[in-house]
Amino acid sequence: MTHGDDDRTAAGGGGGGSHPSNGEPLLAAHGLVRTYGATEALRGASVELRAGEIVAVTGPSGSGKSTLLHCLSGIVRPDAGSVTYAGERLEEATEERLSTLRRTEFGVVFQFGQLIPELTALDNVALPLMLGGATRVEAREAADAWLERFGVRGQGDLRPGGMSGGQAQRAALARALVTGPKVVFADEPTGALDSLAAEQVMTSLVGTAREAGTAVLLVTHDARVAAYADREVQLRDGAVVPLGVTA
């Protein structure tokens, strides 16, 4: 990892000093197995995430990183193994319960943001609040404040197609954080961005998560992005391996 300690300090991240890994995990996966046809995407993977902790899941393409994130966030159910969030077994939860968790206590950010193209940035960010019962006025006021926080308030009236990649991704981060989630799952959030935009996105994500005490599970293949995390979990061929193992 080459990202400097000074930069990580300025971003509010890195090094694990702000949030030591102690106490019971908020989110834990043990022995996860997930297959797609003949392909074993996960082969007994285990990982833990504590409140306020930022963990980077790294590994080469095809190592199972995104599948692990999808299992942890309840998007995909594992074929075997367990996922526990705040004492609740997610692999046993109903689809309705998982949907509620993703709307209230989980925030998810994907590589390309996946903002709804027909909505403005402001309405994209307001949508989770309205789905949770907030009025349109309340939701838009909160969304406007979050866009300002991420430095894209001036783009609030734009649809995703009229925004730069970095602007759209920061709007996606605002959408993921607007409900005050306990955990944010970020799947290659800088993968489609240039280095400057990637730094802006990571600074925004890590700084906001630190301030709110939000745990972050960050999937990335980029060592510069992983350097923002408190610690790193390396996947290879669907299993967790000691850091630095290359074969």
N, C-alpha and C positions, 0 to 999 in steps of 0.2 A: 504494500500500500504506500502510495506516494503523497497522499493528501496531507498537507502540513498541519501540525498541531495548532498553530496560531489560527489557521483558517477554520478548523473545527471548533475552536473555542469561540470564535466570532459567530459561528453558526449556531452555537449552543449545543454542539454535539461532540461525539468522539470520546474515546478514552475510557468511558464508563464512570467517570468521576461524579457526574451529576446524579446518577441513579444506580447505586450499587445493586448487584444481583443477589438479593437475599430474600428470605421469606418464601411463602408458597407461590408457585407460578400462577399467574392469572389465566394463562392458556397453555395447555400441554397436549402433545400428541405422542403416543407410544405405539411402536410397532406397526406403523401404517403401511398397508399394502393396497395398491391400486393398479389394475390392469386395464388396458384397452386392446381388446382382441388378444393377439399373441404377445403384445408388448407389455412388459412390466415397468410401469412408470415409477412406482414406489415399491421398495423391497424392504419393509421393516423400518422405515424412517421414524425417528423420534426427535422431538425438539420441544423446548420450553420457552415461554416468554413471560416475564414478570411485569407488573404494573410499572409504567414509566420507562421501561427498557426499550432500546432500539436494537434489533437484531437483524443482521444482514444474512440472507441465505444465498450462497454463491455456488458456482459450479458451471461446467460447460453446457452448451445447448444440448437439450435432450436428457439432462441429468435428473429431471423430476422437480425442478424448483417451482414452476407454476402449478403443477399438480398438487404439491405440498401446500401451497398457499390456498388453492381452491378447496382442499380438504379442511384446512384449519378455519376457513371462513364460512364453511357450510355450503359453498357453491356446489361441491361434489362430495358424495359420500364415499368413504374408503370401503374397499372390499373386506378388509380386516384391520384390526387395531382400534384404538380409541382416541377421541378428541374430547378434551374436557375444558370447558370455559367456566370459570368462577364456580366450580363444583358440579356443573351441568354436563352430562354426556351428550355431545352434539350429534353423534352418529345415531342416537336413539330419539332425537327431537323430530317433531313433525315439520313438514315443509313450511307451514304457517309460522311456527316458532322461529325457524331459521330465517325466514323472510323478515320477521320482526326484529331479530337481532341485527341483521344487516342494515336495517333502516334506522335503528336507534343506538346500538352499542358498538357496531362495527362500521368502519368506513373503508371503502375499497377504491383504489386508484389503479388504472391499467396503463399500459405503455402508451396508448394513443388517446388516453383520457376518456373516450367513449361518452362524450357529452351528447345530448340529444340534439341533432342538427337543426331541427325545426324551432328550437327554443333559443332565446337570447342567453348569454352567459348569466345574466342576473336571474332569469327564470330557471335555468339549470340548477343554480345553487339554491334557489328557494324551494325547489320541488320536494326534496326530502322533508323539509319542515311542513309543507302543506300536506304531504302524505301522512305526517304524524299528527295532523289536526290543527295546525296553525292557520290563521287567516292569511289571505293573499298579501294584505298590507303588512302584517307582522313578519311574514316569511321574506318578503322583498326587502324590508328594512334590515333584517338580520343578514340577508344575502349581500346587500350593498356594503354593509360593514365588513363582511368577510372578504369581499373582492378588494376593498380598500386595504385591508390587512395584507393581502397578497400582492398588492401593487398593480391591480388590473381593474380598478374601479372605473377608469375611463373607457374600458371595453365592455362594460356591462350591457349596453344596448346592442352589441354585435352578436351575431350568430357564430357558432364555432368555425364555419367556413371563412369568415372574415377576420379571424384572429391568427396570429403567428402560433407556431407549435408551442413555444414557451408560455405564451399568454393563455392558450387553451388548457395547458397542463396545470398552470397555477389556478385557473378557474375550477378544474377538476379536483384539485386539492382542497379548495374552498368548499366545494360540494361535499367532499368526503368528511370534512371536519365541522361543518356547520351545525350538526346535531350534537356535538360534544361527545363523540364516541370514546369508548375505553381503549379500543384497539383500531389501528389503521393498518390495512394490508395494502402494500404498494408493489405492484408487479411490473418490474422494469420501468419505473416512472420516468426515467431520463433516456430510455433506449432510442427514442425517435428525435432527440434534441441535440443541438450542437453543444460544445463544451460550456459556453457562457450561459446559455439557457438552462443547461443541466445544473450548473452551480446555483443559479437563482432559484430553481425549483427545490433543490435539496436544502438550501439555506432556509427557504420558506417552510418546508415540511419539518425539518429538524427543530428549528427555532420555535415553531408553533407547538409541536409535540412536547418539547421540553417545558414550555410555559404552562401547558395544560395538564402535564403529567400523563400524556397519552402514550400507550405502548405502540410500537411500530414494528411490523414484520416486513422487511424490505427484501424483495427478490431482485438480484442484479448480477450481471456478469462483469461489471466494471469495478475494478479495485478502488478507483477514486471515489465512487459512490459508496462502496462498502466501508470506506474509511470514516464515514460519518457515524457509523454504528458503534454501540458499546462493545459488541462482540460479533463474531462471524461464525456461521454454521456452514460447512461445506458439504455439498451433495455430489455424489458420483454414482451413476447407474442406479439411481433411486434409493441410495442408502447414504447415511451420514458417515463421513470419513474424517480422520484427523486432518487438521489444517496442514496444507503444504503437500499432501499426497497427490501425485500426478499420474499414477499408473495403477 
